[in-house]
Amino acid sequence: YIKPYIKETIHPGLLVKNKQGDEYLVLTPACDISQDKCDCLILVKLIIFFNHTDLVTMKDKIKTKENELSDISDENKRISLNETIIKDKEKFKNLIRNYISNNKGDRYYFLPEFIDFNSKLIDFQDIQAVDIKEIGSYEKIMTISTPFMKDIQAKFSSYYARQGSPDFDFTYMANKYSNEFLK
């Protein structure tokens, strides 16, 4: 990160905050911005890492089981539930590891904490186009340095360039083709 930001102009990699407190990353290509080719900027939303639904749901599940543990008097049930809690905590740790290593699918990109910036996830599905004239009302936070920004742009590009394959009924197709082939 570069904090404080060093460029006064809007540029890719700039982190901004709107009046509601939502944070975004500017993804508009530099050539569009510098040549006044764009009427609006592409912004992707940042999510506070520990507020992500997957993490909150799993944490709540673990806490609920830990609370149940104190109400169980049967030693075997306590041991079994405690083993489940240990396994759930390991799954939780692996889920966090997947997010922070950017291996939790292509939708998210992890941004680690820095000074007063809490860890965040870039959500490539939460995109907004903001009129270039409105960006002046956004607070500039800091900039992501160029090498890391290139990695984010590459992941963003690959996320939107992907081509999904249809969900085939493989069992049906295997039966159909094997029957046809054996005729």
HUBELQUI-V19196 format. One record per residue. N is the residue number from 0. RES is the residue in one small letter. PHI is phi as a letter, one per 30 degrees, with the letter a starting at -180 (* if undefined). OMEGA is omega in radians with two decimals (none if undefined). NEAR is the number of other C-alpha atoms within 10 Angstrom. Layout:
{{N;RES;PHI;OMEGA;NEAR} {N;RES;PHI;OMEGA;NEAR}}
This chain:
{{0;y;*;3.02;18} {1;i;b;-3.13;15} {2;k;b;0.03;12} {3;p;d;3.12;10} {4;y;e;-3.05;16} {5;i;c;3.11;9} {6;k;c;3.09;11} {7;e;d;-3.10;7} {8;t;d;3.06;9} {9;i;d;-3.11;19} {10;h;a;3.08;20} {11;p;d;-3.12;23} {12;g;j;3.11;26} {13;l;d;3.05;23} {14;l;c;-3.10;25} {15;v;b;3.13;23} {16;k;b;3.10;18} {17;n;d;-3.09;15} {18;k;d;3.12;9} {19;q;d;3.13;7} {20;g;j;3.10;10} {21;d;d;-3.11;13} {22;e;c;-3.08;22} {23;y;b;3.03;26} {24;l;c;3.09;25} {25;v;d;3.14;23} {26;l;c;-3.13;20} {27;t;e;3.14;20} {28;p;e;-3.10;15} {29;a;e;-3.10;14} {30;c;d;3.09;12} {31;d;d;-3.12;14} {32;i;d;-3.03;18} {33;s;d;-3.12;12} {34;q;c;-3.14;8} {35;d;h;3.14;10} {36;k;c;-3.03;9} {37;c;c;3.03;15} {38;d;c;-3.13;12} {39;c;b;-3.13;17} {40;l;c;3.05;23} {41;i;c;3.11;18} {42;l;b;3.01;23} {43;v;c;-3.04;22} {44;k;d;3.03;22} {45;l;c;3.12;25} {46;i;c;3.03;21} {47;i;d;-3.01;16} {48;f;e;-3.05;21} {49;f;d;3.02;15} {50;n;c;-3.12;12} {51;h;d;-3.05;12} {52;t;e;-3.14;10} {53;d;e;-3.09;12} {54;l;d;3.14;17} {55;v;d;-3.14;13} {56;t;d;-3.12;12} {57;m;d;3.11;16} {58;k;d;3.14;15} {59;d;d;3.11;11} {60;k;d;3.13;14} {61;i;d;-3.12;19} {62;k;d;3.11;13} {63;t;d;3.13;12} {64;k;d;3.11;15} {65;e;d;3.09;15} {66;n;d;3.11;10} {67;e;d;-3.08;12} {68;l;e;-3.11;17} {69;s;d;-3.13;9} {70;d;c;-3.08;9} {71;i;c;-3.14;13} {72;s;c;3.14;9} {73;d;d;-3.06;8} {74;e;d;-3.13;9} {75;n;d;3.11;10} {76;k;d;3.10;12} {77;r;d;3.14;16} {78;i;d;-3.14;13} {79;s;d;3.13;12} {80;l;d;3.11;17} {81;n;d;3.08;15} {82;e;d;3.10;12} {83;t;d;3.12;15} {84;i;d;3.13;19} {85;i;d;3.11;13} {86;k;d;3.12;13} {87;d;d;3.11;17} {88;k;d;3.09;16} {89;e;d;3.06;12} {90;k;d;3.11;13} {91;f;d;3.12;17} {92;k;d;3.12;12} {93;n;d;3.09;12} {94;l;d;3.09;17} {95;i;d;3.13;18} {96;r;e;3.13;13} {97;n;d;3.11;14} {98;y;d;-3.04;18} {99;i;d;3.07;19} {100;s;c;3.14;11} {101;n;h;3.09;17} {102;n;c;-3.12;15} {103;k;c;-3.09;15} {104;g;j;-3.04;10} {105;d;d;-3.03;17} {106;r;d;-3.02;18} {107;y;c;3.03;23} {108;y;b;-3.07;23} {109;f;d;3.02;21} {110;l;c;-3.11;23} {111;p;d;3.13;13} {112;e;d;3.14;12} {113;f;a;-3.11;11} {114;i;h;-3.12;6} {115;d;c;3.12;6} {116;f;c;3.11;12} {117;n;d;3.10;13} {118;s;e;-3.10;16} {119;k;b;2.97;22} {120;l;c;2.96;22} {121;i;d;3.13;23} {122;d;c;-3.08;19} {123;f;d;3.05;20} {124;q;c;-3.11;14} {125;d;c;-3.07;13} {126;i;c;3.06;16} {127;q;b;2.99;14} {128;a;c;-3.09;13} {129;v;c;3.11;14} {130;d;e;-3.08;13} {131;i;e;3.13;15} {132;k;d;-3.12;10} {133;e;d;-3.04;11} {134;i;d;3.09;16} {135;g;d;3.11;11} {136;s;d;3.12;11} {137;y;d;3.08;17} {138;e;d;3.07;14} {139;k;d;-3.09;19} {140;i;c;-3.13;17} {141;m;a;-3.11;19} {142;t;b;2.99;22} {143;i;d;-3.09;20} {144;s;d;-2.99;15} {145;t;e;-3.12;13} {146;p;e;3.14;8} {147;f;d;3.11;13} {148;m;d;3.10;18} {149;k;d;3.10;14} {150;d;d;3.11;12} {151;i;d;3.13;21} {152;q;d;3.11;16} {153;a;d;3.13;11} {154;k;d;3.09;18} {155;f;d;-3.14;21} {156;s;d;-3.13;13} {157;s;d;3.11;13} {158;y;d;-3.12;16} {159;y;d;3.11;12} {160;a;d;-3.07;9} {161;r;d;3.09;9} {162;q;b;3.13;8} {163;g;d;3.05;6} {164;s;c;3.14;6} {165;p;d;3.06;6} {166;d;d;3.11;6} {167;f;d;2.96;8} {168;d;d;-2.99;8} {169;f;d;3.13;9} {170;t;d;3.12;8} {171;y;d;-3.10;10} {172;m;d;3.12;11} {173;a;d;3.11;11} {174;n;d;-3.11;11} {175;k;d;-3.08;11} {176;y;d;3.12;11} {177;s;d;3.09;11} {178;n;d;3.13;10} {179;e;d;-3.10;9} {180;f;d;-3.10;8} {181;l;d;-3.14;6} {182;k;d;none;6}}
